[in-house]
Structure formats: C-alpha cells, structure tokens
Amino acid sequence: MADKGISPRLRSYAPLLNGVCNDGNMDLALGIFAHMKENGVSPSPEMYVSLIHCASVSSELWKLAAEGFVGSVFMEMSRDAFELSRFQIERLKNAMNRNLSTEIAKIVTIDNNTDGVCSACKTKLKAIGLNEIEREKVKKALMMMASEKDIGTGSVKDFCDWLENKEKNEHVKFSCVVDACNIAYHMQNFPGGCFQIKQINAAVEKLKSNGEKVLVVCPERYLNKVIPNSTRFGRLQRKKTVLSEEALQIIEAWKNDGILYKCIDLIDDDLYWMIMTVFYKSGKTFVVSNDRMRDHRLSLLEPTPFARWKKTQQRHFSFERVSPLDIEEPEIILNKIATFTRDVQVSDEGIWHLPILSENESTLNKENNDDFEAEVVGEGWLCIDLPLGIRLSKC
C-alpha cells in the first residue's frame, strides 16, 4: 500500500489482526501492532482486547504478564479508551480467566453508594485527571489560542506572570477560580435579567467557607458602574445595567482582598480561567462554571486529556432561587467533583479496573467531545487482579 502512495488506516488492519489473534499467532499479532504504530495508526479498544485474547489462546498470557506486557497493553489502552463494550469486557474476562483455578477477572458493581470501593478486591478507585505531560499539552494549546489575540499588556501571558508573582512574592496559591460571567448570567434569560454580582459573591463566600483560596476572573467591562446586559432580552433591546452601590462595594472588596483579576475585553475570559486550572504543577486547581466549552477552538485540545480535565477540574453549580433584581441574597449549591472517574485505571497493587459501557449510557465521542458529561453514570466494571493471576499461573 505504501509503495502505491496509499496510507494504511485502522480498517486496513482490523480484519487482519482479528484473524491472526483468533488463531493465537502472537508473534504475527505483535508484528501487526508494531506496523500500525510505525504508520501512525492508533489501535482501537477492540484491538487491544484481541491482543490479550491472542496471548491467552497461545498460552503465553501469564509469561507476558510476568514480564509486564499485559499491564503495558492496559496502560496504552487507558490513554484513549474510557469504557469498553459489554462484548469486549466478556471477551477480556474469558481470556484472563482461561486455565486458572480461580477467577481473577470479575464483573462487579462500583458506584457512589459503595464510595468507589470494589467489592472484589477492596480497592478504592481514583479520579483520573491530567498527568504532568497532558497538563503541559493543555497549557501549551491554550497559550497558542491566546497568542492569536496577544496584544501585549493584559494578555494571558501577563496573567500567568501575575499568578507566578503572587505565588513567589506573596506566597499566594489559588485553589480554585470562578467563571464570573457564567455564574452572574446563570438563569438570567428573562425580562429584567442582568449580570448579577451577588451570584458571583455567593460562590466566592461559599468556597471561602469551605477553606478554598478563591480567584475571581472577570472581564473589565463588567467592573464599571454601568455595564452591558448580555442576556437574550438585554441584547435585543441594547440595554445597560447600572450596578448598585452594594455591588460596587463587593467588587472593591475583591480588589482589596487580592482575589480579583480583570481580563481585558479583547481576549476571551474563558482562556484565563482555563489556563489557571493547569498553571500549578499540582494540577488540582478547579473552576466553578457550567460552561460546556463548545467553542470550536477547543478542537486544538486533544479529546482525552480535555475530557479528563473536565471530569476532575470543573465544578458545576446551581441556585436554589434567582432574583430578577440585585436585592436578594442568592443561595448557591456547588456540586462535588467526583471522587472517582470511569476510566481504565490501575491500583498501586497492580489491580486493574475497566468500566463497562452500559446500553443506555452516553460516552465520549472521540471526534466531537461536546456531548461529554463529567458525571459518573454507569456502574459495571471488570476487576482484574493481575498479580494474583501471575501467582496462580506458577502453581
């Protein structure tokens, strides 16, 4: 194919690999995998499962497992696959349990009611977020987006320098950031709706009471006495909003406390709070926002790390009641970030857990991650006690 200028694709390899794996020809299967990678073709989850099936059929599974091969296959698969189909899970389960006296691969239920603890091995699942390499990739992509509108003073680079100086000179390291516009305009699309400073402050006070070090990121146009009204009705009627004295006092208090960063209007404020969540090496800074980030520019971010970022570093919110006027104190409800995520993952003891895609469950579309939600939806998992399997195979 290459001689004729035709680049091989995934569908070029799939039927060939499937046939070879069913025959248990491990050497040839590994050769096909290597050829795929040389040509820049990423294996599908089904192909990884076929490779484990091949190792099982050829009776080389536990020899390869002891050498670390099986764990490396699962690790590779975890970079792109969030969940496996029921068929793939059953096939993998049968392959792992073949010729063993005890089942080391079991289908279990793990949900919020079990606090993320596996009933088979007692392992507590983790929340899989960005690793250091992925965090740097996301940061680089965001800086690239920001550079398109870099105008010097007030740029996203200036924001990063400001954060660095706060940490270095004032020993201030923010644990979370609030998306001011998203919170202020929440449920304000009705006649009389407007930018609500008190809704932002409700989030700030709630987070502070929880021991968080909060930063408010807000465009400069919303920090004046007279501000735009970007609600649906406000835009149609070209309305402006006059902030109350109390609202202006709240803004002044944020400034005095050093927890307000004013974004210039020429750059999307989303870029500021997004980059803040990947600024610190700890990678634990979260944003309070309901923004689904459908902006087409986010296609610059790789789907897998972006989805994991959303699951572990975005905190959603709601209000028990919303006032059409800036006179009542809104009551905010902050959703908890999931204590564990539905990702292929390994415990410190080498036990693997693979989530099962349920029939009525939506999952991440690799070509378009707009429909991805950060909630823990499914409950089925495959628990694979790889160390136990290695020990049993030697008996």
One Martini backbone bead per residue (centre of mass of N, CA, C, O) as a GRO file, in nm:
protein
  395
    1MET     BB    1   0.058   0.062  -0.022
    2ALA     BB    2   0.299   0.259   0.012
    3ASP     BB    3   0.408   0.225  -0.284
    4LYS     BB    4   0.117   0.371  -0.381
    5GLY     BB    5   0.045   0.606  -0.167
    6ILE     BB    6  -0.106   0.438   0.064
    7SER     BB    7  -0.253   0.482   0.364
    8PRO     BB    8  -0.305   0.319   0.633
    9ARG     BB    9  -0.578   0.197   0.823
   10LEU     BB   10  -0.767   0.065   1.056
   11ARG     BB   11  -0.939  -0.111   0.849
   12SER     BB   12  -0.682  -0.259   0.739
   13TYR     BB   13  -0.616  -0.421   1.019
   14ALA     BB   14  -0.858  -0.548   1.170
   15PRO     BB   15  -0.912  -0.825   1.016
   16LEU     BB   16  -0.624  -0.931   1.040
   17LEU     BB   17  -0.592  -0.926   1.350
   18ASN     BB   18  -0.837  -1.099   1.422
   19GLY     BB   19  -0.742  -1.361   1.279
   20VAL     BB   20  -0.468  -1.394   1.423
   21CYS     BB   21  -0.580  -1.399   1.717
   22ASN     BB   22  -0.769  -1.648   1.684
   23ASP     BB   23  -0.503  -1.832   1.616
   24GLY     BB   24  -0.259  -1.747   1.822
   25ASN     BB   25  -0.052  -1.540   1.670
   26MET     BB   26   0.161  -1.349   1.840
   27ASP     BB   27   0.391  -1.255   1.657
   28LEU     BB   28   0.209  -1.138   1.431
   29ALA     BB   29   0.045  -0.946   1.607
   30LEU     BB   30   0.288  -0.772   1.697
   31GLY     BB   31   0.366  -0.690   1.407
   32ILE     BB   32   0.106  -0.534   1.343
   33PHE     BB   33   0.123  -0.331   1.572
   34ALA     BB   34   0.395  -0.209   1.486
   35HIS     BB   35   0.299  -0.116   1.203
   36MET     BB   36   0.083   0.077   1.296
   37LYS     BB   37   0.266   0.273   1.458
   38GLU     BB   38   0.457   0.346   1.220
   39ASN     BB   39   0.176   0.467   1.067
   40GLY     BB   40  -0.007   0.623   1.288
   41VAL     BB   41  -0.195   0.395   1.415
   42SER     BB   42  -0.455   0.365   1.637
   43PRO     BB   43  -0.575   0.154   1.842
   44SER     BB   44  -0.840  -0.012   1.937
   45PRO     BB   45  -0.995  -0.161   2.193
   46GLU     BB   46  -1.046  -0.427   2.037
   47MET     BB   47  -0.741  -0.480   1.975
   48TYR     BB   48  -0.647  -0.513   2.264
   49VAL     BB   49  -0.831  -0.750   2.328
   50SER     BB   50  -0.720  -0.936   2.103
   51LEU     BB   51  -0.432  -0.954   2.218
   52ILE     BB   52  -0.511  -1.095   2.482
   53HIS     BB   53  -0.652  -1.332   2.349
   54CYS     BB   54  -0.401  -1.437   2.201
   55ALA     BB   55  -0.228  -1.491   2.454
   56SER     BB   56  -0.427  -1.702   2.568
   57VAL     BB   57  -0.443  -1.905   2.331
   58SER     BB   58  -0.108  -1.933   2.330
   59SER     BB   59  -0.014  -1.950   2.643
   60GLU     BB   60   0.138  -1.642   2.706
   61LEU     BB   61   0.009  -1.453   2.914
   62TRP     BB   62   0.174  -1.499   3.195
   63LYS     BB   63   0.450  -1.447   3.083
   64LEU     BB   64   0.385  -1.155   2.988
   65ALA     BB   65   0.281  -1.047   3.258
   66ALA     BB   66   0.554  -1.086   3.415
   67GLU     BB   67   0.693  -0.876   3.198
   68GLY     BB   68   0.453  -0.635   3.160
   69PHE     BB   69   0.269  -0.646   2.903
   70VAL     BB   70  -0.027  -0.631   2.999
   71GLY     BB   71  -0.004  -0.364   3.150
   72SER     BB   72   0.084  -0.200   2.894
   73VAL     BB   73  -0.177  -0.244   2.736
   74PHE     BB   74  -0.368  -0.107   2.939
   75MET     BB   75  -0.220   0.163   2.942
   76GLU     BB   76  -0.262   0.233   2.646
   77MET     BB   77  -0.573   0.214   2.650
   78SER     BB   78  -0.620   0.443   2.873
   79ARG     BB   79  -0.554   0.694   2.680
   80ASP     BB   80  -0.846   0.642   2.502
   81ALA     BB   81  -1.017   0.460   2.693
   82PHE     BB   82  -1.304   0.464   2.901
   83GLU     BB   83  -1.481   0.229   2.767
   84LEU     BB   84  -1.633  -0.092   2.743
   85SER     BB   85  -1.792  -0.325   2.607
   86ARG     BB   86  -1.954  -0.604   2.687
   87PHE     BB   87  -1.809  -0.785   2.482
   88GLN     BB   88  -1.517  -0.702   2.556
   89ILE     BB   89  -1.533  -0.784   2.854
   90GLU     BB   90  -1.600  -1.085   2.815
   91ARG     BB   91  -1.348  -1.150   2.649
   92LEU     BB   92  -1.144  -1.063   2.864
   93LYS     BB   93  -1.238  -1.241   3.095
   94ASN     BB   94  -1.191  -1.516   2.953
   95ALA     BB   95  -0.888  -1.474   2.898
   96MET     BB   96  -0.795  -1.435   3.203
   97ASN     BB   97  -0.939  -1.721   3.312
   98ARG     BB   98  -0.783  -1.913   3.156
   99ASN     BB   99  -0.663  -2.195   3.324
  100LEU     BB  100  -0.776  -2.118   3.608
  101SER     BB  101  -0.876  -2.193   3.938
  102THR     BB  102  -0.925  -1.877   3.960
  103GLU     BB  103  -1.088  -1.591   3.945
  104ILE     BB  104  -0.943  -1.267   3.833
  105ALA     BB  105  -1.202  -1.191   3.663
  106LYS     BB  106  -1.457  -0.948   3.754
  107ILE     BB  107  -1.786  -0.852   3.776
  108VAL     BB  108  -1.876  -0.527   3.900
  109THR     BB  109  -2.009  -0.295   4.141
  110ILE     BB  110  -1.947   0.066   4.105
  111ASP     BB  111  -2.038   0.338   4.320
  112ASN     BB  112  -2.142   0.586   4.529
  113ASN     BB  113  -2.248   0.376   4.745
  114THR     BB  114  -1.936   0.250   4.761
  115ASP     BB  115  -1.718   0.480   4.731
  116GLY     BB  116  -1.539   0.328   4.503
  117VAL     BB  117  -1.549   0.028   4.605
  118CYS     BB  118  -1.436  -0.286   4.555
  119SER     BB  119  -1.572  -0.603   4.624
  120ALA     BB  120  -1.328  -0.791   4.531
  121CYS     BB  121  -1.047  -0.602   4.631
  122LYS     BB  122  -1.094  -0.317   4.795
  123THR     BB  123  -1.057  -0.098   4.597
  124LYS     BB  124  -1.004   0.245   4.544
  125LEU     BB  125  -1.094   0.458   4.330
  126LYS     BB  126  -1.002   0.701   4.097
  127ALA     BB  127  -0.924   1.026   3.988
  128ILE     BB  128  -0.868   1.088   3.652
  129GLY     BB  129  -0.643   1.306   3.535
  130LEU     BB  130  -0.392   1.496   3.468
  131ASN     BB  131  -0.093   1.472   3.367
  132GLU     BB  132   0.193   1.637   3.319
  133ILE     BB  133   0.193   1.616   3.009
  134GLU     BB  134  -0.105   1.698   2.961
  135ARG     BB  135  -0.093   1.969   3.105
  136GLU     BB  136   0.114   2.093   2.907
  137LYS     BB  137  -0.058   2.060   2.651
  138VAL     BB  138  -0.293   2.237   2.739
  139LYS     BB  139  -0.130   2.490   2.797
  140LYS     BB  140  -0.013   2.523   2.511
  141ALA     BB  141  -0.285   2.544   2.361
  142LEU     BB  142  -0.388   2.796   2.513
  143MET     BB  143  -0.151   2.982   2.437
  144MET     BB  144  -0.206   2.966   2.136
  145MET     BB  145  -0.483   3.097   2.142
  146ALA     BB  146  -0.394   3.361   2.283
  147SER     BB  147  -0.180   3.457   2.063
  148GLU     BB  148  -0.394   3.552   1.849
  149LYS     BB  149  -0.460   3.807   2.080
  150ASP     BB  150  -0.193   3.940   2.134
  151ILE     BB  151  -0.142   4.283   2.293
  152GLY     BB  152   0.014   4.251   2.562
  153THR     BB  153  -0.127   4.413   2.775
  154GLY     BB  154  -0.331   4.172   2.940
  155SER     BB  155  -0.245   3.909   2.882
  156VAL     BB  156  -0.210   3.577   2.948
  157LYS     BB  157   0.086   3.605   3.022
  158ASP     BB  158   0.038   3.817   3.241
  159PHE     BB  159  -0.128   3.627   3.417
  160CYS     BB  160   0.096   3.421   3.471
  161ASP     BB  161   0.287   3.625   3.602
  162TRP     BB  162   0.094   3.701   3.832
  163LEU     BB  163   0.074   3.419   3.960
  164GLU     BB  164   0.378   3.387   4.010
  165ASN     BB  165   0.409   3.637   4.196
  166LYS     BB  166   0.206   3.554   4.412
  167GLU     BB  167   0.365   3.298   4.493
  168LYS     BB  168   0.654   3.419   4.538
  169ASN     BB  169   0.589   3.700   4.707
  170GLU     BB  170   0.296   3.611   4.868
  171HIS     BB  171   0.219   3.306   4.896
  172VAL     BB  172  -0.005   3.267   4.661
  173LYS     BB  173  -0.241   2.987   4.613
  174PHE     BB  174  -0.482   2.891   4.415
  175SER     BB  175  -0.759   2.650   4.424
  176CYS     BB  176  -0.965   2.849   4.269
  177VAL     BB  177  -1.206   2.941   4.006
  178VAL     BB  178  -1.429   3.189   3.882
  179ASP     BB  179  -1.686   3.221   3.643
  180ALA     BB  180  -1.836   3.509   3.637
  181CYS     BB  181  -2.028   3.511   3.389
  182ASN     BB  182  -2.164   3.235   3.428
  183ILE     BB  183  -2.282   3.306   3.711
  184ALA     BB  184  -2.422   3.589   3.663
  185TYR     BB  185  -2.610   3.458   3.408
  186HIS     BB  186  -2.763   3.261   3.565
  187MET     BB  187  -3.088   3.254   3.495
  188GLN     BB  188  -3.125   3.556   3.309
  189ASN     BB  189  -3.336   3.476   3.067
  190PHE     BB  190  -3.522   3.748   3.134
  191PRO     BB  191  -3.712   3.994   3.204
  192GLY     BB  192  -3.463   4.172   3.393
  193GLY     BB  193  -3.217   4.043   3.340
  194CYS     BB  194  -2.870   4.013   3.474
  195PHE     BB  195  -2.577   4.100   3.605
  196GLN     BB  196  -2.477   3.910   3.904
  197ILE     BB  197  -2.279   3.977   4.166
  198LYS     BB  198  -2.412   3.803   4.395
  199GLN     BB  199  -2.361   3.529   4.263
  200ILE     BB  200  -2.059   3.538   4.278
  201ASN     BB  201  -2.037   3.587   4.588
  202ALA     BB  202  -2.169   3.323   4.671
  203ALA     BB  203  -1.936   3.149   4.567
  204VAL     BB  204  -1.705   3.276   4.723
  205GLU     BB  205  -1.816   3.230   5.015
  206LYS     BB  206  -1.849   2.925   4.996
  207LEU     BB  207  -1.552   2.857   4.935
  208LYS     BB  208  -1.427   2.997   5.182
  209SER     BB  209  -1.587   2.817   5.391
  210ASN     BB  210  -1.418   2.557   5.260
  211GLY     BB  211  -1.103   2.667   5.233
  212GLU     BB  212  -1.069   2.834   4.983
  213LYS     BB  213  -0.868   2.983   4.725
  214VAL     BB  214  -0.993   3.258   4.556
  215LEU     BB  215  -1.066   3.343   4.207
  216VAL     BB  216  -1.165   3.621   4.011
  217VAL     BB  217  -1.281   3.615   3.671
  218CYS     BB  218  -1.315   3.933   3.490
  219PRO     BB  219  -1.431   4.146   3.282
  220GLU     BB  220  -1.395   4.489   3.268
  221ARG     BB  221  -1.694   4.566   3.168
  222TYR     BB  222  -1.813   4.444   3.468
  223LEU     BB  223  -1.652   4.685   3.666
  224ASN     BB  224  -1.859   4.903   3.636
  225LYS     BB  225  -2.127   5.097   3.677
  226VAL     BB  226  -2.172   5.053   3.367
  227ILE     BB  227  -2.314   4.769   3.201
  228PRO     BB  228  -2.377   4.514   3.026
  229ASN     BB  229  -2.654   4.327   2.860
  230SER     BB  230  -2.629   3.968   2.771
  231THR     BB  231  -2.896   3.896   2.749
  232ARG     BB  232  -3.138   3.826   2.538
  233PHE     BB  233  -3.303   4.089   2.605
  234GLY     BB  234  -3.070   4.294   2.627
  235ARG     BB  235  -2.962   4.275   2.336
  236LEU     BB  236  -3.222   4.349   2.182
  237GLN     BB  237  -3.243   4.636   2.364
  238ARG     BB  238  -2.969   4.757   2.444
  239LYS     BB  239  -2.890   4.722   2.736
  240LYS     BB  240  -2.822   4.845   3.061
  241THR     BB  241  -2.636   4.826   3.373
  242VAL     BB  242  -2.677   4.941   3.706
  243LEU     BB  243  -2.492   4.934   3.969
  244SER     BB  244  -2.490   4.896   4.282
  245GLU     BB  245  -2.335   4.983   4.566
  246GLU     BB  246  -2.303   4.695   4.672
  247ALA     BB  247  -2.166   4.580   4.421
  248LEU     BB  248  -1.922   4.776   4.426
  249GLN     BB  249  -1.824   4.681   4.708
  250ILE     BB  250  -1.762   4.393   4.630
  251ILE     BB  251  -1.545   4.457   4.421
  252GLU     BB  252  -1.361   4.613   4.616
  253ALA     BB  253  -1.312   4.370   4.806
  254TRP     BB  254  -1.168   4.192   4.602
  255LYS     BB  255  -0.934   4.383   4.552
  256ASN     BB  256  -0.833   4.405   4.851
  257ASP     BB  257  -0.795   4.076   4.863
  258GLY     BB  258  -0.666   3.971   4.583
  259ILE     BB  259  -0.926   3.809   4.402
  260LEU     BB  260  -0.897   3.994   4.134
  261TYR     BB  261  -0.923   3.953   3.773
  262LYS     BB  262  -0.875   4.161   3.496
  263CYS     BB  263  -1.003   4.132   3.183
  264ILE     BB  264  -0.965   4.187   2.873
  265ASP     BB  265  -1.195   4.234   2.609
  266LEU     BB  266  -1.013   4.104   2.364
  267ILE     BB  267  -1.024   3.850   2.555
  268ASP     BB  268  -1.118   3.553   2.642
  269ASP     BB  269  -1.195   3.463   2.966
  270ASP     BB  270  -1.169   3.153   2.947
  271LEU     BB  271  -0.858   3.138   2.917
  272TYR     BB  272  -0.786   3.219   3.205
  273TRP     BB  273  -0.932   2.991   3.373
  274MET     BB  274  -0.817   2.752   3.221
  275ILE     BB  275  -0.510   2.805   3.270
  276MET     BB  276  -0.521   2.797   3.580
  277THR     BB  277  -0.583   2.481   3.606
  278VAL     BB  278  -0.267   2.435   3.468
  279PHE     BB  279  -0.045   2.603   3.620
  280TYR     BB  280  -0.012   2.414   3.842
  281LYS     BB  281   0.157   2.119   3.922
  282SER     BB  282  -0.069   1.977   4.089
  283GLY     BB  283  -0.357   1.988   3.925
  284LYS     BB  284  -0.610   2.097   4.147
  285THR     BB  285  -0.741   2.319   4.007
  286PHE     BB  286  -1.062   2.469   4.003
  287VAL     BB  287  -1.376   2.530   3.838
  288VAL     BB  288  -1.660   2.747   3.845
  289SER     BB  289  -1.879   2.599   3.602
  290ASN     BB  290  -2.125   2.550   3.318
  291ASP     BB  291  -1.940   2.536   3.091
  292ARG     BB  292  -1.918   2.340   2.783
  293MET     BB  293  -1.713   2.420   2.569
  294ARG     BB  294  -1.797   2.459   2.234
  295ASP     BB  295  -1.566   2.578   2.125
  296HIS     BB  296  -1.385   2.524   1.836
  297ARG     BB  297  -1.095   2.572   1.959
  298LEU     BB  298  -1.095   2.301   2.136
  299SER     BB  299  -0.980   2.118   1.904
  300LEU     BB  300  -0.679   2.163   1.994
  301LEU     BB  301  -0.756   1.966   2.197
  302GLU     BB  302  -0.732   1.676   2.332
  303PRO     BB  303  -0.986   1.471   2.416
  304THR     BB  304  -0.882   1.315   2.665
  305PRO     BB  305  -0.760   1.541   2.847
  306PHE     BB  306  -1.009   1.724   2.836
  307ALA     BB  307  -1.209   1.527   2.971
  308ARG     BB  308  -1.044   1.493   3.235
  309TRP     BB  309  -1.052   1.783   3.314
  310LYS     BB  310  -1.362   1.807   3.345
  311LYS     BB  311  -1.401   1.579   3.562
  312THR     BB  312  -1.169   1.711   3.784
  313GLN     BB  313  -1.190   2.065   3.726
  314GLN     BB  314  -1.511   2.084   3.725
  315ARG     BB  315  -1.763   2.285   3.889
  316HIS     BB  316  -2.084   2.276   3.950
  317PHE     BB  317  -2.399   2.471   3.954
  318SER     BB  318  -2.661   2.622   4.162
  319PHE     BB  319  -2.984   2.774   4.234
  320GLU     BB  320  -3.251   2.797   4.442
  321ARG     BB  321  -3.258   3.111   4.373
  322VAL     BB  322  -3.364   3.385   4.153
  323SER     BB  323  -3.311   3.724   4.113
  324PRO     BB  324  -3.408   4.001   3.917
  325LEU     BB  325  -3.266   4.146   4.151
  326ASP     BB  326  -3.007   4.324   4.340
  327ILE     BB  327  -3.139   4.232   4.661
  328GLU     BB  328  -3.088   3.935   4.693
  329GLU     BB  329  -2.977   3.636   4.841
  330PRO     BB  330  -2.823   3.393   4.700
  331GLU     BB  331  -2.835   3.027   4.668
  332ILE     BB  332  -2.575   2.803   4.652
  333ILE     BB  333  -2.486   2.504   4.461
  334LEU     BB  334  -2.219   2.273   4.495
  335ASN     BB  335  -2.076   2.047   4.319
  336LYS     BB  336  -1.914   1.762   4.328
  337ILE     BB  337  -1.632   1.611   4.274
  338ALA     BB  338  -1.539   1.328   4.174
  339THR     BB  339  -1.381   1.060   4.346
  340PHE     BB  340  -1.441   0.903   4.074
  341THR     BB  341  -1.363   0.756   3.755
  342ARG     BB  342  -1.446   0.640   3.423
  343ASP     BB  343  -1.155   0.461   3.410
  344VAL     BB  344  -0.886   0.318   3.316
  345GLN     BB  345  -0.730   0.147   3.600
  346VAL     BB  346  -0.465   0.140   3.853
  347SER     BB  347  -0.332   0.017   4.122
  348ASP     BB  348  -0.070  -0.007   4.342
  349GLU     BB  349  -0.107  -0.339   4.316
  350GLY     BB  350  -0.203  -0.400   3.999
  351ILE     BB  351  -0.509  -0.347   3.978
  352TRP     BB  352  -0.766  -0.366   3.743
  353HIS     BB  353  -1.006  -0.123   3.594
  354LEU     BB  354  -1.299  -0.163   3.378
  355PRO     BB  355  -1.537   0.001   3.221
  356ILE     BB  356  -1.882  -0.035   3.142
  357LEU     BB  357  -2.086   0.004   2.876
  358SER     BB  358  -2.394   0.097   2.879
  359GLU     BB  359  -2.675   0.103   2.683
  360ASN     BB  360  -2.786   0.401   2.821
  361GLU     BB  361  -2.494   0.525   2.775
  362SER     BB  362  -2.304   0.792   2.743
  363THR     BB  363  -2.014   0.893   2.551
  364LEU     BB  364  -1.724   0.966   2.416
  365ASN     BB  365  -1.662   1.143   2.132
  366LYS     BB  366  -1.369   1.155   1.959
  367GLU     BB  367  -1.460   1.380   1.743
  368ASN     BB  368  -1.688   1.493   1.967
  369ASN     BB  369  -1.689   1.634   2.304
  370ASP     BB  370  -1.958   1.802   2.369
  371ASP     BB  371  -2.138   1.550   2.509
  372PHE     BB  372  -1.976   1.547   2.755
  373GLU     BB  373  -1.995   1.420   3.086
  374ALA     BB  374  -1.884   1.426   3.440
  375GLU     BB  375  -2.051   1.191   3.518
  376VAL     BB  376  -2.134   0.914   3.704
  377VAL     BB  377  -2.314   0.655   3.548
  378GLY     BB  378  -2.209   0.390   3.562
  379GLU     BB  379  -2.135   0.051   3.732
  380GLY     BB  380  -1.970  -0.133   3.555
  381TRP     BB  381  -1.696  -0.372   3.613
  382LEU     BB  382  -1.358  -0.486   3.558
  383CYS     BB  383  -1.177  -0.703   3.762
  384ILE     BB  384  -0.806  -0.732   3.764
  385ASP     BB  385  -0.587  -0.966   3.919
  386LEU     BB  386  -0.278  -0.983   3.813
  387PRO     BB  387  -0.096  -1.091   4.045
  388LEU     BB  388  -0.267  -1.345   4.098
  389GLY     BB  389  -0.235  -1.470   3.815
  390ILE     BB  390   0.071  -1.506   3.831
  391ARG     BB  391   0.070  -1.694   4.075
  392LEU     BB  392  -0.124  -1.919   3.964
  393SER     BB  393   0.053  -1.993   3.703
  394LYS     BB  394   0.289  -2.127   3.899
  395CYS     BB  395   0.117  -2.384   4.022
   0.00000   0.00000   0.00000
